[in-house]
Amino acid sequence: MLSLRWSRTTGGLLLRGYGVKTVRTRAFNQTGPGQAPEFVVSDFARQIALIEAGRSEPVIRVGNLEARRDFSDVRDLAAAIGTCWSGACRAKPTMVCSGRALSVREILDMLLALAKRPIEYCADPPYASPWTYRCW
């Protein structure tokens, strides 16, 4: 919540003090080429690549597969933010997302369907993010 207030305050100061027009966007879960392996989609892809290269047993370690998130490709998010910069979103904060929540299991199933060999997965509790169990 603090970051939302900060962006609103900073944007207002820039506009009033310097005439700089700003946009406020909130991008949801991003994934795409070059993403660090600490994120679920890139971690699954990394594990699959290691298995296909023969550098790992054909078993992916997973955490909570039932968590649901709105995942978007970073290239789509960049295009949407570019549209906002063109003036389409200047009047209000804009959520940039796909509008569709997928379970982590659905993401894993999509990646496994692309794999070149059969791969299993097993639950590994240390892999579960503390955020996936938080109740809001």
N, C-alpha and C positions, 0 to 999 in steps of 0.2 A: 504494500500500500504506500510505503514511503516513496518508492521509485515513481509511482504514478503522480503523487503530489509534487515531487521534485521536477518531473518533466513538465508538468503544467506551470509551475512557478517559473522555471527557467525559460520556457517558451514565451511566457508573458513578458518577462524581463527583456529578452532579446527583441521582441516585437516593439515594445514601448520605448526601450532605450536606444535601439540601433536600427529599427525598421526591418529586422531580419524575420522573414516569414518561416515558420516551422510547421512540421506535421508531427502528430503523436500516433504511433502505431504500437500495437502489442502483438508480437509474433509468438505463436504457440510452438510446440515441439518441432524443431527443424532437423532435417537429415539430408545428407548428400555427400558428394565426393569430397574426400579429404577430412571428413569429420573425425575428431579424436575418438579413440576406442573406449572412452569412458561412458559413451552413450549407447543405449541398448541396440539400436539398429546397426551402427557401425561395429559394435562388439560382436554381434551375431555374424555379420559379413566377414569380419576378421577371422573368427573361429572357423567359418566355412572355408575361407581361403587357405588357412593353415592345414585343414584336413585334406583339401583337394591337392595341396602341394606335397602331401605325404609327411608333413611335419607334426601331425597331431593325430591322436586316435579319433575315429569317426563318431565322437560324442560331443555335443555342445553343452556346456554348463549354462544353466538358466536360473533366473530368480523367479519372481512372481509373474506368471504369464497371464493372469486375469486382469491386471491393471489396464485401464482403457485411457488412451490419449489421442489427441488430435495431432497427427503427424503430417508435415508438409515438406516437400522438397525445397531446399534452400533457394534453388533457382526460381521456383514459382513465387516464393516469398520476396525475393529481390525484385521480380517483375511487378508484384503488387505494390511494394513500397515505392518503386519508380512511378507507378501510376499515381500514388498519393502525392509524390513530389511535384507531379505535373499540375497539381491543383485540385484533384478530385476529392481529396480528404482534408483539406485545410480547415474546414469549419468544425470538425469534431474529432475526438480520438477514434481510431479505427482498429478493430481486431483483424489481424491477418492470419487466416487459418484455412483449413480445408472444409471445416464445417461437419466433419465426420470422425467420430471417435472409433478407433480400432483397438482391439486388445493386443497386447504384446504377443500373445499366441498367434493371432492372425498375421502379424508381421513376420514372426518366425516361420509360419507355414509358407508364406510367400517366398521367403528366401530359400527355404529347403526345397521348394518346387523348382527353383532355378539351379540347385546344386547338381553337379555332374555325377555324383554317386550318392548312395543311400547314407543318411546321417541320422543318428538318434540324438535325443537330448535327455538330460537328467537334471533334476532340481538340485541346486546348490545354494542353501540359505545365505551364505555370505555374499552371493551375487545379487541378492534382493536389495534394492535401494530403500532406505528408510522412508522415503516419500511415498512409496507404493503402498505402505501400510497405514499411512496417516489417515485419520477420519476427519472430515471437514464438517 
